[in-house]
Amino acid sequence: MAPDPKPIFSKNRLLQAMSADDLAGLQPLLQHVDLPLRQELETPRKPIHHVYFMESGFASVVARSKTGEKVEVGIIGREGVTGLSIAMGNHQTSEECFVQVAGDGQRISADDLREVMTRLPGIRQIVLRYAKAFMSQTAHTALSNGRGSLEERLSRWLLMAHDRLDGDELPLKHEFLSLMLGVRRPGVTTALHELEAAALIKTKRGCVIVMDREGLIEAAKGLYGVPEAEYNRILGAPQTERALA
C-alpha cells in the first residue's frame, strides 16, 4: 500500500480555506512547482492544461486588442487560483496570464480539477467564490482605469502588489508597470517620482519599496479597498494579512 501523502502546509488562502476532507481529496492531484518570471500560465485561445494555486509571487492577467495593445485587467497571488475558465466549464480564455513576480505554487491538471470539483462540491464552491471576488477586482480595475489619475492608479496597483508579497520591496521594473497600467513609461516614471516625493515609496533599479502603506491608501483616493473587502466577505477571511477588513 502506498504511503499517505504528506499534508500540505500551503500559503495559498483557498487551500487554507478548504475542509480537511476536501483537501485530502485534492492533495494527491497537486504538484509543487516553481514559477519563474514571465512563465506563461495561460495563452489566449489555446487550451488551459494546468491550474495554479499560487503560494508566492503573483501573475498578471492581460487583455490584448486585435492590434496588439495590451493592458493588465487583474492579478492573482496567494489569495487565489489561475484557470477560472476551467471552473466555469470552459477550456480556454481570451486573456493572457503570466508570472509577473517569480514565486511558487501548487499545480493541478485542468482535467483533474474538473474531476475533483465534480466529486467534491466544496472545492467547486470555494473556487467559484474566488471567481466572484476576482470579478470584483477586474470591475474595479476598469473603474480605476476610467476614472483615476495615473498617480491614483499606480498607488492602487502598488498596494495590490504589496498585499501579495512578503516584505516591503516590490521587484517591479518601469516597463512592466507601464504595461500593467496601459501608459507610456515616462508617465510611470513621473508618477513614481510624485509618490517618492511624498515619502510614500522609495525607488531603486528594478524595485519599489513601500515606505508608507497608509499614505498609499490615501493616495489611491478610494480606488483600493472595495475588492479586498469583497474577498473578505465572500471567502470569510482576509485576502492577505495586510488587506482591509
DAMO-V533839 format. One record per run of one state. SS is the DSSP state (h for helix, s for strand, l for the rest). FROM is the first residue (numbers start at 0). TO is the last residue. If there is no record, write none. Layout:
# DAMO-V533839
ss: (SS;SS)
from: (FROM;FROM)
to: (TO;TO)
This chain:
# DAMO-V533839
ss: (l;h;l;h;l;s;l;s;l;s;l;s;l;h;l;s;h;l;h;l;h;l;s;l;h;l;h;l;s;l;s;l;h;l;h;l)
from: (0;12;17;19;27;30;35;39;42;49;64;69;76;83;87;95;109;119;120;147;149;163;168;170;173;181;184;197;200;204;206;210;212;219;225;235)
to: (11;16;18;26;29;34;38;41;48;63;68;75;82;86;94;108;118;119;146;148;162;167;169;172;180;183;196;199;203;205;209;211;218;224;234;244)
